[in-house]
Amino acid sequence: MTRQELRVYVLAHRGDDEAIEALIKRGNPNSPKFRFPKTDEDLREMDAILQRKLGSSGEAV
């Protein structure tokens, strides 16, 4: 079953916890990938990315 087929199944069968878990484990192949920060500069860059995504108030948008 493709990811899209599984997604359609989960939407039609919202009580099927195993199907939901399988969909979550597959992840989204189109989501951006961020490398793990290894240096102080990497940490600052990651902080800047998070601040942009969360906004200046620190709340999710």
C-alpha positions as MATLAB code, in Angstrom:
seq = 'MTRQELRVYVLAHRGDDEAIEALIKRGNPNSPKFRFPKTDEDLREMDAILQRKLGSSGEAV';
ca = [
       0.000    0.000    0.000;
       1.389    3.382   -0.937;
       1.607    6.203    1.585;
      -1.256    8.006   -0.177;
      -3.456    4.880   -0.102;
      -2.681    4.431    3.600;
      -3.553    8.081    4.240;
      -6.919    7.658    2.493;
      -7.564    4.507    4.543;
      -6.706    6.277    7.810;
      -9.042    9.155    6.958;
     -11.858    6.655    6.336;
     -11.021    4.518    9.411;
      -9.944    7.005   12.082;
     -10.299    4.425   14.854;
      -7.661    2.083   13.397;
      -4.740    2.906   15.665;
      -2.359    0.488   13.918;
      -2.949    2.165   10.553;
      -2.426    5.610   12.088;
       0.816    4.448   13.682;
       2.005    2.967   10.368;
       1.282    6.260    8.598;
       3.173    8.250   11.226;
       6.172    5.904   11.062;
       6.398    6.323    7.294;
       6.778   10.066    7.693;
       6.457   12.606    4.939;
       9.068   12.180    2.192;
       8.617   15.846    1.202;
       9.332   17.312    4.625;
      12.518   19.362    4.925;
      15.577   17.668    6.392;
      17.688   19.452    8.985;
      21.056   18.111   10.026;
      21.850   17.701   13.709;
      23.719   20.769   15.032;
      27.376   19.949   15.750;
      28.907   23.377   16.330;
      27.892   26.597   18.052;
      27.220   28.117   14.632;
      24.916   25.190   13.796;
      23.048   25.760   17.066;
      22.587   29.464   16.285;
      21.335   28.587   12.797;
      18.871   26.039   14.236;
      17.672   28.628   16.777;
      17.078   31.145   13.978;
      15.082   28.574   11.986;
      12.946   27.743   15.022;
      12.357   31.419   15.808;
      11.181   32.036   12.224;
       8.839   29.045   12.365;
       7.448   29.892   15.810;
       7.402   33.651   15.396;
       8.845   36.117   17.844;
       6.250   35.269   20.524;
       7.431   31.657   20.762;
       3.986   30.322   19.878;
       3.257   28.051   16.914;
       1.615   29.794   13.964;
];
